[in-house]
Amino acid sequence: MKKPLSPIAAFLCAAVVLVLAAPVFAKDKIIDGFNSPESVALAGKYLYVSNLGVKLEPSAKDGDGYIAKLDLAGNMVKKDFITGLDGPKGLAILGNVLYVADIDHLLGFNLQSGEKVLDLDFTAEKTAYLNDLAVKDGHGLFVSATDINKIFEVDVKAKSYRDIGAAVSGPNGLWYDAKAKQLYVAGFANQDGKASGEVGVVDFSQKTAAYHRIIDRPGFYDGLQPMGKGFFLVSDWVAFEPEKGVLIRVDVNKGTFEVLPGAYGGPADFLYIPGTRALYLPRMIDGKLEIKTLR
């Protein structure tokens, strides 16, 4: 007859079980084989990566865009999870649906089957650059239209949208703080051939949405996500060349920033997980997905 485990032994066994059951996040690595990767989203134990297609033509209706499915360790599960898209960019997940900004349509796909469940047409807005998505609530999203300097609020249940009415130059990356009713924005704007995008925030706490700039540093800003304790991580292309882009850490309370070490070709709409400090960074120009732990 086996003797019962001592309390210490039982604790160690339980710890081993918990470790084995925990999600396996990737170690630092660079994954090749993507085609202008733009955005990364996480649902459960899988990652979804949007790809513009063979050519870096974000507004071309060429049908070669797709969404790849990977595990958290960066292993490819299904490269052609969703195909036949034009220029898929920002991704967001609500419930069991993966939403995709695709040039002038907002599309929704069932996460299990890949079946299309939503097609919301924005052609009346004369945009060719729906860009990033941010979750507002259980049935609401924000979507940026970079080329027409607008941000729309979408009700996916009602299949409707409205212009939020805040003037933002070249809005790209979005992240919504539901508690504070604030929408953080990274701008990808170009004025006279120079970067003029801003990192700012739209405040919805008053009757009229109001935008203000957070830091005094122009850039070709793309993705942004919170790091915790009042800090945001933001990507800046700097120039349309390999190994020119950077990541910056922004203190939104003080209005200051720090450029982090590293250089990337077209750092786009990344995924950052504060609890593990895991960063999944699409390098659009390089055709790669970089996975690293920020230290």
Secondary structure by P-SEA (a helix, b strand, c coil): ccccccaaaaaaaaaaaaaaacbbbbcccccccccccccccccccbbbbbbccccccccccccccbbbbbcccccccccccccccccccbbbbcccbbbbbcccbbbbbccccccccbbbbccccccccccbbbbccccbbbbbbccccbbbbbccccccccccccccccccbbbbcccccbbbbbbbcccccccccccccccccccbbbbbbcccccccccbbbbccccbbbbbbcccccccccbbbbbcccccbbbbccccccccccccccccccccccccccccbbbbbbcc
